[in-house]
Amino acid sequence: MILTASDEKEHIEEVWRLGVHGCILKGVGATELVRALEGVHNGQPYISGTLATTLLRNDAVLKSVAAREDFSF
C-alpha cells in the first residue's frame, strides 16, 4: 500500500509495476484509509476513487486525441 500526494498517471502506473497493491492519496479520511488497508491486507487491490478518476480521464483524453489524429478529411 502506498500513500501518495501525486496523482500523476506515470507515478501511479510505476508503483503498480513495482508490485504495490493499493494506492491512496494523502489527506484521505480515516474511514477510507482503514477500508483500503483492510482490503489490501485481504488480497484485494485498492485505488482511491480520485486516482481512478484521474487515470480514466487521462486515458479517455489520450484516446480521444488519438482518434481525432487518425481521422482525416
PQR file of N, CA, C, O and H, with PARSE charges and radii, in Angstrom:
ATOM      1  N   MET A   1       0.842  -1.165   0.000 -0.4000 1.5000
ATOM      2  CA  MET A   1       0.000   0.000   0.000 -0.0000 2.0000
ATOM      3  C   MET A   1       0.889   1.230   0.000  0.5500 1.7000
ATOM      4  O   MET A   1       1.868   1.309   0.742 -0.5500 1.4000
ATOM      5  N   ILE A   2       0.532   2.191  -0.847 -0.4000 1.5000
ATOM      6  CA  ILE A   2       1.284   3.441  -0.877 -0.0000 2.0000
ATOM      7  C   ILE A   2       0.325   4.597  -0.630  0.5500 1.7000
ATOM      8  O   ILE A   2      -0.785   4.633  -1.161 -0.5500 1.4000
ATOM      9  H   ILE A   2      -0.264   2.128  -1.449  0.4000 1.0000
ATOM     10  N   LEU A   3       0.773   5.529   0.177 -0.4000 1.5000
ATOM     11  CA  LEU A   3       0.053   6.764   0.445 -0.0000 2.0000
ATOM     12  C   LEU A   3       0.832   7.849  -0.280  0.5500 1.7000
ATOM     13  O   LEU A   3       2.006   8.064   0.021 -0.5500 1.4000
ATOM     14  H   LEU A   3       1.675   5.500   0.608  0.4000 1.0000
ATOM     15  N   THR A   4       0.211   8.534  -1.222 -0.4000 1.5000
ATOM     16  CA  THR A   4       0.928   9.451  -2.095 -0.0000 2.0000
ATOM     17  C   THR A   4       0.250  10.810  -2.206  0.5500 1.7000
ATOM     18  O   THR A   4      -0.952  10.941  -1.974 -0.5500 1.4000
ATOM     19  H   THR A   4      -0.743   8.359  -1.467  0.4000 1.0000
ATOM     20  N   ALA A   5       1.026  11.802  -2.559 -0.4000 1.5000
ATOM     21  CA  ALA A   5       0.492  13.133  -2.848 -0.0000 2.0000
ATOM     22  C   ALA A   5       0.370  13.323  -4.355  0.5500 1.7000
ATOM     23  O   ALA A   5      -0.211  14.308  -4.810 -0.5500 1.4000
ATOM     24  H   ALA A   5       2.002  11.696  -2.748  0.4000 1.0000
ATOM     25  N   SER A   6       0.904  12.401  -5.121 -0.4000 1.5000
ATOM     26  CA  SER A   6       0.935  12.539  -6.579 -0.0000 2.0000
ATOM     27  C   SER A   6      -0.239  11.824  -7.236  0.5500 1.7000
ATOM     28  O   SER A   6      -0.548  10.675  -6.923 -0.5500 1.4000
ATOM     29  H   SER A   6       1.375  11.600  -4.751  0.4000 1.0000
ATOM     30  N   ASP A   7      -0.880  12.536  -8.153 -0.4000 1.5000
ATOM     31  CA  ASP A   7      -1.916  11.887  -8.955 -0.0000 2.0000
ATOM     32  C   ASP A   7      -1.487  11.812 -10.418  0.5500 1.7000
ATOM     33  O   ASP A   7      -2.321  11.686 -11.314 -0.5500 1.4000
ATOM     34  H   ASP A   7      -0.628  13.470  -8.407  0.4000 1.0000
ATOM     35  N   GLU A   8      -0.171  11.892 -10.648 -0.4000 1.5000
ATOM     36  CA  GLU A   8       0.379  11.791 -11.998 -0.0000 2.0000
ATOM     37  C   GLU A   8       0.267  10.352 -12.485  0.5500 1.7000
ATOM     38  O   GLU A   8       0.663   9.415 -11.792 -0.5500 1.4000
ATOM     39  H   GLU A   8       0.507  11.994  -9.920  0.4000 1.0000
ATOM     40  N   LYS A   9      -0.273  10.192 -13.678 -0.4000 1.5000
ATOM     41  CA  LYS A   9      -0.503   8.870 -14.262 -0.0000 2.0000
ATOM     42  C   LYS A   9       0.766   8.015 -14.264  0.5500 1.7000
ATOM     43  O   LYS A   9       0.725   6.833 -13.924 -0.5500 1.4000
ATOM     44  H   LYS A   9      -0.595  10.953 -14.242  0.4000 1.0000
ATOM     45  N   GLU A  10       1.878   8.613 -14.643 -0.4000 1.5000
ATOM     46  CA  GLU A  10       3.134   7.864 -14.730 -0.0000 2.0000
ATOM     47  C   GLU A  10       3.557   7.329 -13.367  0.5500 1.7000
ATOM     48  O   GLU A  10       4.044   6.203 -13.268 -0.5500 1.4000
ATOM     49  H   GLU A  10       1.912   9.574 -14.920  0.4000 1.0000
ATOM     50  N   HIS A  11       3.374   8.125 -12.317 -0.4000 1.5000
ATOM     51  CA  HIS A  11       3.754   7.689 -10.972 -0.0000 2.0000
ATOM     52  C   HIS A  11       2.879   6.527 -10.510  0.5500 1.7000
ATOM     53  O   HIS A  11       3.373   5.552  -9.944 -0.5500 1.4000
ATOM     54  H   HIS A  11       2.978   9.040 -12.397  0.4000 1.0000
ATOM     55  N   ILE A  12       1.587   6.638 -10.756 -0.4000 1.5000
ATOM     56  CA  ILE A  12       0.668   5.590 -10.327 -0.0000 2.0000
ATOM     57  C   ILE A  12       0.956   4.287 -11.076  0.5500 1.7000
ATOM     58  O   ILE A  12       0.997   3.215 -10.472 -0.5500 1.4000
ATOM     59  H   ILE A  12       1.185   7.430 -11.216  0.4000 1.0000
ATOM     60  N   GLU A  13       1.151   4.382 -12.376 -0.4000 1.5000
ATOM     61  CA  GLU A  13       1.462   3.177 -13.161 -0.0000 2.0000
ATOM     62  C   GLU A  13       2.757   2.533 -12.705  0.5500 1.7000
ATOM     63  O   GLU A  13       2.863   1.308 -12.665 -0.5500 1.4000
ATOM     64  H   GLU A  13       1.118   5.253 -12.867  0.4000 1.0000
ATOM     65  N   GLU A  14       3.745   3.351 -12.359 -0.4000 1.5000
ATOM     66  CA  GLU A  14       5.044   2.815 -11.926 -0.0000 2.0000
ATOM     67  C   GLU A  14       4.917   2.046 -10.609  0.5500 1.7000
ATOM     68  O   GLU A  14       5.489   0.965 -10.475 -0.5500 1.4000
ATOM     69  H   GLU A  14       3.659   4.346 -12.391  0.4000 1.0000
ATOM     70  N   VAL A  15       4.183   2.580  -9.645 -0.4000 1.5000
ATOM     71  CA  VAL A  15       4.069   1.854  -8.373 -0.0000 2.0000
ATOM     72  C   VAL A  15       3.334   0.532  -8.557  0.5500 1.7000
ATOM     73  O   VAL A  15       3.651  -0.448  -7.882 -0.5500 1.4000
ATOM     74  H   VAL A  15       3.718   3.458  -9.754  0.4000 1.0000
ATOM     75  N   TRP A  16       2.346   0.490  -9.469 -0.4000 1.5000
ATOM     76  CA  TRP A  16       1.667  -0.788  -9.743 -0.0000 2.0000
ATOM     77  C   TRP A  16       2.646  -1.771 -10.373  0.5500 1.7000
ATOM     78  O   TRP A  16       2.630  -2.956 -10.041 -0.5500 1.4000
ATOM     79  H   TRP A  16       2.088   1.286 -10.016  0.4000 1.0000
ATOM     80  N   ARG A  17       3.498  -1.290 -11.278 -0.4000 1.5000
ATOM     81  CA  ARG A  17       4.501  -2.174 -11.897 -0.0000 2.0000
ATOM     82  C   ARG A  17       5.486  -2.709 -10.853  0.5500 1.7000
ATOM     83  O   ARG A  17       6.007  -3.815 -10.992 -0.5500 1.4000
ATOM     84  H   ARG A  17       3.510  -0.327 -11.547  0.4000 1.0000
ATOM     85  N   LEU A  18       5.733  -1.923  -9.818 -0.4000 1.5000
ATOM     86  CA  LEU A  18       6.658  -2.337  -8.769 -0.0000 2.0000
ATOM     87  C   LEU A  18       6.029  -3.308  -7.769  0.5500 1.7000
ATOM     88  O   LEU A  18       6.715  -3.817  -6.883 -0.5500 1.4000
ATOM     89  H   LEU A  18       5.309  -1.024  -9.705  0.4000 1.0000
ATOM     90  N   GLY A  19       4.744  -3.561  -7.908 -0.4000 1.5000
ATOM     91  CA  GLY A  19       4.103  -4.561  -7.065 -0.0000 2.0000
ATOM     92  C   GLY A  19       3.234  -4.026  -5.943  0.5500 1.7000
ATOM     93  O   GLY A  19       2.786  -4.793  -5.091 -0.5500 1.4000
ATOM     94  H   GLY A  19       4.187  -3.147  -8.628  0.4000 1.0000
ATOM     95  N   VAL A  20       2.989  -2.725  -5.930 -0.4000 1.5000
ATOM     96  CA  VAL A  20       2.095  -2.164  -4.917 -0.0000 2.0000
ATOM     97  C   VAL A  20       0.679  -2.646  -5.200  0.5500 1.7000
ATOM     98  O   VAL A  20       0.264  -2.701  -6.357 -0.5500 1.4000
ATOM     99  H   VAL A  20       3.354  -2.102  -6.622  0.4000 1.0000
ATOM    100  N   HIS A  21      -0.057  -2.991  -4.166 -0.4000 1.5000
ATOM    101  CA  HIS A  21      -1.419  -3.499  -4.341 -0.0000 2.0000
ATOM    102  C   HIS A  21      -2.487  -2.488  -3.951  0.5500 1.7000
ATOM    103  O   HIS A  21      -3.681  -2.749  -4.100 -0.5500 1.4000
ATOM    104  H   HIS A  21       0.280  -2.947  -3.225  0.4000 1.0000
ATOM    105  N   GLY A  22      -2.056  -1.333  -3.450 -0.4000 1.5000
ATOM    106  CA  GLY A  22      -3.008  -0.301  -3.081 -0.0000 2.0000
ATOM    107  C   GLY A  22      -2.374   1.068  -3.204  0.5500 1.7000
ATOM    108  O   GLY A  22      -1.195   1.253  -2.903 -0.5500 1.4000
ATOM    109  H   GLY A  22      -1.086  -1.121  -3.329  0.4000 1.0000
ATOM    110  N   CYS A  23      -3.171   2.023  -3.648 -0.4000 1.5000
ATOM    111  CA  CYS A  23      -2.676   3.372  -3.846 -0.0000 2.0000
ATOM    112  C   CYS A  23      -3.770   4.351  -3.437  0.5500 1.7000
ATOM    113  O   CYS A  23      -4.890   4.297  -3.945 -0.5500 1.4000
ATOM    114  H   CYS A  23      -4.129   1.873  -3.893  0.4000 1.0000
ATOM    115  N   ILE A  24      -3.434   5.236  -2.522 -0.4000 1.5000
ATOM    116  CA  ILE A  24      -4.424   6.165  -1.994 -0.0000 2.0000
ATOM    117  C   ILE A  24      -3.766   7.530  -1.814  0.5500 1.7000
ATOM    118  O   ILE A  24      -2.588   7.618  -1.465 -0.5500 1.4000
ATOM    119  H   ILE A  24      -2.525   5.280  -2.109  0.4000 1.0000
ATOM    120  N   LEU A  25      -4.527   8.589  -2.052 -0.4000 1.5000
ATOM    121  CA  LEU A  25      -3.998   9.941  -1.923 -0.0000 2.0000
ATOM    122  C   LEU A  25      -3.925  10.377  -0.472  0.5500 1.7000
ATOM    123  O   LEU A  25      -4.793  10.040   0.334 -0.5500 1.4000
ATOM    124  H   LEU A  25      -5.483   8.518  -2.335  0.4000 1.0000
ATOM    125  N   LYS A  26      -2.865  11.141  -0.139 -0.4000 1.5000
ATOM    126  CA  LYS A  26      -2.761  11.723   1.194 -0.0000 2.0000
ATOM    127  C   LYS A  26      -3.963  12.628   1.425  0.5500 1.7000
ATOM    128  O   LYS A  26      -4.517  13.206   0.490 -0.5500 1.4000
ATOM    129  H   LYS A  26      -2.160  11.414  -0.794  0.4000 1.0000
ATOM    130  N   GLY A  27      -4.344  12.733   2.661 -0.4000 1.5000
ATOM    131  CA  GLY A  27      -5.467  13.580   3.010 -0.0000 2.0000
ATOM    132  C   GLY A  27      -6.801  12.849   3.007  0.5500 1.7000
ATOM    133  O   GLY A  27      -7.844  13.444   3.279 -0.5500 1.4000
ATOM    134  H   GLY A  27      -3.894  12.263   3.420  0.4000 1.0000
ATOM    135  N   VAL A  28      -6.763  11.568   2.702 -0.4000 1.5000
ATOM    136  CA  VAL A  28      -7.982  10.762   2.690 -0.0000 2.0000
ATOM    137  C   VAL A  28      -8.512  10.623   4.118  0.5500 1.7000
ATOM    138  O   VAL A  28      -7.755  10.687   5.086 -0.5500 1.4000
ATOM    139  H   VAL A  28      -5.916  11.084   2.481  0.4000 1.0000
ATOM    140  N   GLY A  29      -9.799  10.437   4.225 -0.4000 1.5000
ATOM    141  CA  GLY A  29     -10.399  10.260   5.539 -0.0000 2.0000
ATOM    142  C   GLY A  29     -10.028   8.932   6.169  0.5500 1.7000
ATOM    143  O   GLY A  29      -9.629   7.992   5.481 -0.5500 1.4000
ATOM    144  H   GLY A  29     -10.415  10.385   3.438  0.4000 1.0000
ATOM    145  N   ALA A  30     -10.163   8.868   7.469 -0.4000 1.5000
ATOM    146  CA  ALA A  30      -9.805   7.660   8.224 -0.0000 2.0000
ATOM    147  C   ALA A  30     -10.603   6.447   7.776  0.5500 1.7000
ATOM    148  O   ALA A  30     -10.062   5.344   7.699 -0.5500 1.4000
ATOM    149  H   ALA A  30     -10.487   9.631   8.027  0.4000 1.0000
ATOM    150  N   THR A  31     -11.876   6.638   7.480 -0.4000 1.5000
ATOM    151  CA  THR A  31     -12.726   5.513   7.085 -0.0000 2.0000
ATOM    152  C   THR A  31     -12.236   4.881   5.796  0.5500 1.7000
ATOM    153  O   THR A  31     -12.141   3.658   5.698 -0.5500 1.4000
ATOM    154  H   THR A  31     -12.315   7.534   7.543  0.4000 1.0000
ATOM    155  N   GLU A  32     -11.922   5.712   4.801 -0.4000 1.5000
ATOM    156  CA  GLU A  32     -11.435   5.162   3.529 -0.0000 2.0000
ATOM    157  C   GLU A  32     -10.070   4.520   3.703  0.5500 1.7000
ATOM    158  O   GLU A  32      -9.802   3.470   3.119 -0.5500 1.4000
ATOM    159  H   GLU A  32     -12.000   6.706   4.881  0.4000 1.0000
ATOM    160  N   LEU A  33      -9.206   5.134   4.495 -0.4000 1.5000
ATOM    161  CA  LEU A  33      -7.872   4.575   4.715 -0.0000 2.0000
ATOM    162  C   LEU A  33      -7.966   3.188   5.356  0.5500 1.7000
ATOM    163  O   LEU A  33      -7.285   2.260   4.921 -0.5500 1.4000
ATOM    164  H   LEU A  33      -9.424   5.987   4.969  0.4000 1.0000
ATOM    165  N   VAL A  34      -8.793   3.044   6.371 -0.4000 1.5000
ATOM    166  CA  VAL A  34      -8.964   1.739   7.032 -0.0000 2.0000
ATOM    167  C   VAL A  34      -9.532   0.723   6.051  0.5500 1.7000
ATOM    168  O   VAL A  34      -9.056  -0.411   5.989 -0.5500 1.4000
ATOM    169  H   VAL A  34      -9.347   3.798   6.725  0.4000 1.0000
ATOM    170  N   ARG A  35     -10.550   1.121   5.279 -0.4000 1.5000
ATOM    171  CA  ARG A  35     -11.159   0.215   4.290 -0.0000 2.0000
ATOM    172  C   ARG A  35     -10.109  -0.226   3.260  0.5500 1.7000
ATOM    173  O   ARG A  35     -10.064  -1.395   2.878 -0.5500 1.4000
ATOM    174  H   ARG A  35     -10.937   2.042   5.329  0.4000 1.0000
ATOM    175  N   ALA A  36      -9.277   0.704   2.820 -0.4000 1.5000
ATOM    176  CA  ALA A  36      -8.235   0.377   1.842 -0.0000 2.0000
ATOM    177  C   ALA A  36      -7.219  -0.594   2.430  0.5500 1.7000
ATOM    178  O   ALA A  36      -6.861  -1.583   1.791 -0.5500 1.4000
ATOM    179  H   ALA A  36      -9.314   1.654   3.131  0.4000 1.0000
ATOM    180  N   LEU A  37      -6.759  -0.319   3.632 -0.4000 1.5000
ATOM    181  CA  LEU A  37      -5.771  -1.196   4.276 -0.0000 2.0000
ATOM    182  C   LEU A  37      -6.337  -2.592   4.514  0.5500 1.7000
ATOM    183  O   LEU A  37      -5.649  -3.587   4.288 -0.5500 1.4000
ATOM    184  H   LEU A  37      -7.049   0.485   4.151  0.4000 1.0000
ATOM    185  N   GLU A  38      -7.579  -2.672   4.965 -0.4000 1.5000
ATOM    186  CA  GLU A  38      -8.198  -3.977   5.182 -0.0000 2.0000
ATOM    187  C   GLU A  38      -8.336  -4.745   3.873  0.5500 1.7000
ATOM    188  O   GLU A  38      -8.077  -5.947   3.822 -0.5500 1.4000
ATOM    189  H   GLU A  38      -8.139  -1.864   5.149  0.4000 1.0000
ATOM    190  N   GLY A  39      -8.741  -4.056   2.826 -0.4000 1.5000
ATOM    191  CA  GLY A  39      -8.891  -4.701   1.530 -0.0000 2.0000
ATOM    192  C   GLY A  39      -7.572  -5.251   1.007  0.5500 1.7000
ATOM    193  O   GLY A  39      -7.503  -6.394   0.556 -0.5500 1.4000
ATOM    194  H   GLY A  39      -8.951  -3.079   2.867  0.4000 1.0000
ATOM    195  N   VAL A  40      -6.531  -4.436   1.070 -0.4000 1.5000
ATOM    196  CA  VAL A  40      -5.210  -4.874   0.597 -0.0000 2.0000
ATOM    197  C   VAL A  40      -4.703  -6.013   1.469  0.5500 1.7000
ATOM    198  O   VAL A  40      -4.130  -6.976   0.959 -0.5500 1.4000
ATOM    199  H   VAL A  40      -6.587  -3.507   1.437  0.4000 1.0000
ATOM    200  N   HIS A  41      -4.904  -5.915   2.762 -0.4000 1.5000
ATOM    201  CA  HIS A  41      -4.497  -6.990   3.676 -0.0000 2.0000
ATOM    202  C   HIS A  41      -5.194  -8.308   3.313  0.5500 1.7000
ATOM    203  O   HIS A  41      -4.619  -9.385   3.464 -0.5500 1.4000
ATOM    204  H   HIS A  41      -5.370  -5.133   3.176  0.4000 1.0000
ATOM    205  N   ASN A  42      -6.423  -8.208   2.839 -0.4000 1.5000
ATOM    206  CA  ASN A  42      -7.190  -9.398   2.458 -0.0000 2.0000
ATOM    207  C   ASN A  42      -6.965  -9.805   0.998  0.5500 1.7000
ATOM    208  O   ASN A  42      -7.687 -10.653   0.473 -0.5500 1.4000
ATOM    209  H   ASN A  42      -6.890  -7.333   2.716  0.4000 1.0000
ATOM    210  N   GLY A  43      -5.974  -9.210   0.347 -0.4000 1.5000
ATOM    211  CA  GLY A  43      -5.606  -9.626  -1.002 -0.0000 2.0000
ATOM    212  C   GLY A  43      -6.331  -8.916  -2.129  0.5500 1.7000
ATOM    213  O   GLY A  43      -6.240  -9.339  -3.282 -0.5500 1.4000
ATOM    214  H   GLY A  43      -5.388  -8.521   0.774  0.4000 1.0000
ATOM    215  N   GLN A  44      -7.048  -7.849  -1.820 -0.4000 1.5000
ATOM    216  CA  GLN A  44      -7.775  -7.116  -2.852 -0.0000 2.0000
ATOM    217  C   GLN A  44      -7.012  -5.847  -3.230  0.5500 1.7000
ATOM    218  O   GLN A  44      -6.566  -5.116  -2.346 -0.5500 1.4000
ATOM    219  H   GLN A  44      -7.122  -7.506  -0.884  0.4000 1.0000
ATOM    220  N   PRO A  45      -6.855  -5.573  -4.521 -0.5600 1.5000
ATOM    221  CA  PRO A  45      -6.192  -4.320  -4.911  0.2800 2.0000
ATOM    222  C   PRO A  45      -7.086  -3.128  -4.569  0.5500 1.7000
ATOM    223  O   PRO A  45      -8.311  -3.253  -4.537 -0.5500 1.4000
ATOM    224  N   TYR A  46      -6.471  -1.982  -4.315 -0.4000 1.5000
ATOM    225  CA  TYR A  46      -7.247  -0.788  -3.984 -0.0000 2.0000
ATOM    226  C   TYR A  46      -6.610   0.432  -4.632  0.5500 1.7000
ATOM    227  O   TYR A  46      -5.394   0.617  -4.585 -0.5500 1.4000
ATOM    228  H   TYR A  46      -5.476  -1.881  -4.341  0.4000 1.0000
ATOM    229  N   ILE A  47      -7.442   1.250  -5.229 -0.4000 1.5000
ATOM    230  CA  ILE A  47      -7.024   2.557  -5.716 -0.0000 2.0000
ATOM    231  C   ILE A  47      -8.135   3.524  -5.351  0.5500 1.7000
ATOM    232  O   ILE A  47      -9.315   3.233  -5.550 -0.5500 1.4000
ATOM    233  H   ILE A  47      -8.430   1.100  -5.267  0.4000 1.0000
ATOM    234  N   SER A  48      -7.755   4.670  -4.818 -0.4000 1.5000
ATOM    235  CA  SER A  48      -8.777   5.616  -4.391 -0.0000 2.0000
ATOM    236  C   SER A  48      -9.574   6.120  -5.589  0.5500 1.7000
ATOM    237  O   SER A  48      -9.076   6.166  -6.714 -0.5500 1.4000
ATOM    238  H   SER A  48      -6.797   4.906  -4.656  0.4000 1.0000
ATOM    239  N   GLY A  49     -10.801   6.489  -5.327 -0.4000 1.5000
ATOM    240  CA  GLY A  49     -11.684   6.967  -6.389 -0.0000 2.0000
ATOM    241  C   GLY A  49     -11.113   8.156  -7.136  0.5500 1.7000
ATOM    242  O   GLY A  49     -11.259   8.255  -8.354 -0.5500 1.4000
ATOM    243  H   GLY A  49     -11.206   6.452  -4.414  0.4000 1.0000
ATOM    244  N   THR A  50     -10.469   9.052  -6.422 -0.4000 1.5000
ATOM    245  CA  THR A  50      -9.875  10.233  -7.059 -0.0000 2.0000
ATOM    246  C   THR A  50      -8.792   9.828  -8.047  0.5500 1.7000
ATOM    247  O   THR A  50      -8.733  10.355  -9.158 -0.5500 1.4000
ATOM    248  H   THR A  50     -10.351   8.972  -5.433  0.4000 1.0000
ATOM    249  N   LEU A  51      -7.934   8.892  -7.646 -0.4000 1.5000
ATOM    250  CA  LEU A  51      -6.870   8.438  -8.544 -0.0000 2.0000
ATOM    251  C   LEU A  51      -7.449   7.679  -9.726  0.5500 1.7000
ATOM    252  O   LEU A  51      -6.992   7.853 -10.856 -0.5500 1.4000
ATOM    253  H   LEU A  51      -7.982   8.464  -6.743  0.4000 1.0000
ATOM    254  N   ALA A  52      -8.437   6.849  -9.484 -0.4000 1.5000
ATOM    255  CA  ALA A  52      -9.069   6.094 -10.575 -0.0000 2.0000
ATOM    256  C   ALA A  52      -9.682   7.045 -11.588  0.5500 1.7000
ATOM    257  O   ALA A  52      -9.542   6.847 -12.795 -0.5500 1.4000
ATOM    258  H   ALA A  52      -8.808   6.708  -8.566  0.4000 1.0000
ATOM    259  N   THR A  53     -10.357   8.073 -11.104 -0.4000 1.5000
ATOM    260  CA  THR A  53     -10.966   9.062 -11.999 -0.0000 2.0000
ATOM    261  C   THR A  53      -9.899   9.770 -12.828  0.5500 1.7000
ATOM    262  O   THR A  53     -10.073   9.966 -14.031 -0.5500 1.4000
ATOM    263  H   THR A  53     -10.471   8.234 -10.124  0.4000 1.0000
ATOM    264  N   THR A  54      -8.802  10.150 -12.190 -0.4000 1.5000
ATOM    265  CA  THR A  54      -7.710  10.822 -12.903 -0.0000 2.0000
ATOM    266  C   THR A  54      -7.141   9.925 -13.987  0.5500 1.7000
ATOM    267  O   THR A  54      -6.927  10.374 -15.113 -0.5500 1.4000
ATOM    268  H   THR A  54      -8.661   9.990 -11.213  0.4000 1.0000
ATOM    269  N   LEU A  55      -6.891   8.660 -13.661 -0.4000 1.5000
ATOM    270  CA  LEU A  55      -6.337   7.730 -14.641 -0.0000 2.0000
ATOM    271  C   LEU A  55      -7.296   7.507 -15.804  0.5500 1.7000
ATOM    272  O   LEU A  55      -6.885   7.510 -16.965 -0.5500 1.4000
ATOM    273  H   LEU A  55      -7.065   8.295 -12.746  0.4000 1.0000
ATOM    274  N   LEU A  56      -8.567   7.314 -15.492 -0.4000 1.5000
ATOM    275  CA  LEU A  56      -9.560   7.093 -16.551 -0.0000 2.0000
ATOM    276  C   LEU A  56      -9.721   8.328 -17.419  0.5500 1.7000
ATOM    277  O   LEU A  56      -9.821   8.219 -18.641 -0.5500 1.4000
ATOM    278  H   LEU A  56      -8.901   7.311 -14.549  0.4000 1.0000
ATOM    279  N   ARG A  57      -9.747   9.495 -16.804 -0.4000 1.5000
ATOM    280  CA  ARG A  57      -9.889  10.734 -17.562 -0.0000 2.0000
ATOM    281  C   ARG A  57      -8.680  10.924 -18.486  0.5500 1.7000
ATOM    282  O   ARG A  57      -8.840  11.284 -19.653 -0.5500 1.4000
ATOM    283  H   ARG A  57      -9.666   9.583 -15.812  0.4000 1.0000
ATOM    284  N   ASN A  58      -7.479  10.683 -17.965 -0.4000 1.5000
ATOM    285  CA  ASN A  58      -6.273  10.818 -18.791 -0.0000 2.0000
ATOM    286  C   ASN A  58      -6.309   9.863 -19.970  0.5500 1.7000
ATOM    287  O   ASN A  58      -5.975  10.253 -21.090 -0.5500 1.4000
ATOM    288  H   ASN A  58      -7.350  10.391 -17.017  0.4000 1.0000
ATOM    289  N   ASP A  59      -6.711   8.611 -19.737 -0.4000 1.5000
ATOM    290  CA  ASP A  59      -6.790   7.636 -20.824 -0.0000 2.0000
ATOM    291  C   ASP A  59      -7.841   8.036 -21.843  0.5500 1.7000
ATOM    292  O   ASP A  59      -7.622   7.901 -23.047 -0.5500 1.4000
ATOM    293  H   ASP A  59      -6.982   8.295 -18.828  0.4000 1.0000
ATOM    294  N   ALA A  60      -8.988   8.531 -21.371 -0.4000 1.5000
ATOM    295  CA  ALA A  60     -10.060   8.944 -22.287 -0.0000 2.0000
ATOM    296  C   ALA A  60      -9.607  10.111 -23.148  0.5500 1.7000
ATOM    297  O   ALA A  60      -9.905  10.154 -24.341 -0.5500 1.4000
ATOM    298  H   ALA A  60      -9.166   8.641 -20.393  0.4000 1.0000
ATOM    299  N   VAL A  61      -8.890  11.055 -22.555 -0.4000 1.5000
ATOM    300  CA  VAL A  61      -8.391  12.208 -23.316 -0.0000 2.0000
ATOM    301  C   VAL A  61      -7.380  11.754 -24.356  0.5500 1.7000
ATOM    302  O   VAL A  61      -7.431  12.187 -25.507 -0.5500 1.4000
ATOM    303  H   VAL A  61      -8.647  11.020 -21.585  0.4000 1.0000
ATOM    304  N   LEU A  62      -6.459  10.881 -23.955 -0.4000 1.5000
ATOM    305  CA  LEU A  62      -5.442  10.405 -24.897 -0.0000 2.0000
ATOM    306  C   LEU A  62      -6.069   9.631 -26.051  0.5500 1.7000
ATOM    307  O   LEU A  62      -5.667   9.795 -27.202 -0.5500 1.4000
ATOM    308  H   LEU A  62      -6.418  10.529 -23.020  0.4000 1.0000
ATOM    309  N   LYS A  63      -7.054   8.787 -25.744 -0.4000 1.5000
ATOM    310  CA  LYS A  63      -7.719   8.018 -26.799 -0.0000 2.0000
ATOM    311  C   LYS A  63      -8.512   8.933 -27.715  0.5500 1.7000
ATOM    312  O   LYS A  63      -8.570   8.703 -28.923 -0.5500 1.4000
ATOM    313  H   LYS A  63      -7.381   8.653 -24.808  0.4000 1.0000
ATOM    314  N   SER A  64      -9.120   9.962 -27.157 -0.4000 1.5000
ATOM    315  CA  SER A  64      -9.883  10.918 -27.958 -0.0000 2.0000
ATOM    316  C   SER A  64      -8.958  11.664 -28.908  0.5500 1.7000
ATOM    317  O   SER A  64      -9.284  11.839 -30.082 -0.5500 1.4000
ATOM    318  H   SER A  64      -9.073  10.149 -26.176  0.4000 1.0000
ATOM    319  N   VAL A  65      -7.814  12.103 -28.411 -0.4000 1.5000
ATOM    320  CA  VAL A  65      -6.837  12.796 -29.256 -0.0000 2.0000
ATOM    321  C   VAL A  65      -6.341  11.877 -30.346  0.5500 1.7000
ATOM    322  O   VAL A  65      -6.245  12.282 -31.504 -0.5500 1.4000
ATOM    323  H   VAL A  65      -7.550  11.961 -27.457  0.4000 1.0000
ATOM    324  N   ALA A  66      -6.018  10.624 -29.987 -0.4000 1.5000
ATOM    325  CA  ALA A  66      -5.524   9.656 -30.972 -0.0000 2.0000
ATOM    326  C   ALA A  66      -6.586   9.408 -32.047  0.5500 1.7000
ATOM    327  O   ALA A  66      -6.265   9.320 -33.232 -0.5500 1.4000
ATOM    328  H   ALA A  66      -6.096  10.295 -29.046  0.4000 1.0000
ATOM    329  N   ALA A  67      -7.833   9.296 -31.636 -0.4000 1.5000
ATOM    330  CA  ALA A  67      -8.913   9.058 -32.587 -0.0000 2.0000
ATOM    331  C   ALA A  67      -9.044  10.235 -33.557  0.5500 1.7000
ATOM    332  O   ALA A  67      -9.255  10.036 -34.753 -0.5500 1.4000
ATOM    333  H   ALA A  67      -8.094   9.368 -30.673  0.4000 1.0000
ATOM    334  N   ARG A  68      -8.919  11.451 -33.045 -0.4000 1.5000
ATOM    335  CA  ARG A  68      -9.000  12.618 -33.921 -0.0000 2.0000
ATOM    336  C   ARG A  68      -7.817  12.678 -34.873  0.5500 1.7000
ATOM    337  O   ARG A  68      -7.969  13.075 -36.028 -0.5500 1.4000
ATOM    338  H   ARG A  68      -8.748  11.613 -32.073  0.4000 1.0000
ATOM    339  N   GLU A  69      -6.624  12.281 -34.392 -0.4000 1.5000
ATOM    340  CA  GLU A  69      -5.443  12.294 -35.243 -0.0000 2.0000
ATOM    341  C   GLU A  69      -5.552  11.254 -36.353  0.5500 1.7000
ATOM    342  O   GLU A  69      -5.041  11.454 -37.455 -0.5500 1.4000
ATOM    343  H   GLU A  69      -6.501  11.959 -33.454  0.4000 1.0000
ATOM    344  N   ASP A  70      -6.224  10.139 -36.055 -0.4000 1.5000
ATOM    345  CA  ASP A  70      -6.406   9.084 -37.073 -0.0000 2.0000
ATOM    346  C   ASP A  70      -7.463   9.463 -38.111  0.5500 1.7000
ATOM    347  O   ASP A  70      -7.491   8.909 -39.210 -0.5500 1.4000
ATOM    348  H   ASP A  70      -6.639   9.976 -35.160  0.4000 1.0000
ATOM    349  N   PHE A  71      -8.321  10.400 -37.755 -0.4000 1.5000
ATOM    350  CA  PHE A  71      -9.406  10.813 -38.647 -0.0000 2.0000
ATOM    351  C   PHE A  71      -8.905  11.884 -39.594  0.5500 1.7000
ATOM    352  O   PHE A  71      -8.416  12.925 -39.154 -0.5500 1.4000
ATOM    353  H   PHE A  71      -8.299  10.850 -36.862  0.4000 1.0000
ATOM    354  N   SER A  72      -9.018  11.645 -40.861 -0.4000 1.5000
ATOM    355  CA  SER A  72      -8.566  12.663 -41.815 -0.0000 2.0000
ATOM    356  C   SER A  72      -9.690  12.956 -42.804  0.5500 1.7000
ATOM    357  O   SER A  72     -10.558  12.120 -43.051 -0.5500 1.4000
ATOM    358  H   SER A  72      -9.414  10.799 -41.218  0.4000 1.0000
ATOM    359  N   PHE A  73      -9.652  14.151 -43.357 -0.4000 1.5000
ATOM    360  CA  PHE A  73     -10.661  14.569 -44.339 -0.0000 2.0000
ATOM    361  C   PHE A  73     -10.182  14.287 -45.735  0.5500 1.7000
ATOM    362  O   PHE A  73     -10.893  14.569 -46.700 -0.5500 1.4000
ATOM    363  H   PHE A  73      -8.946  14.830 -43.157  0.4000 1.0000
TER
END
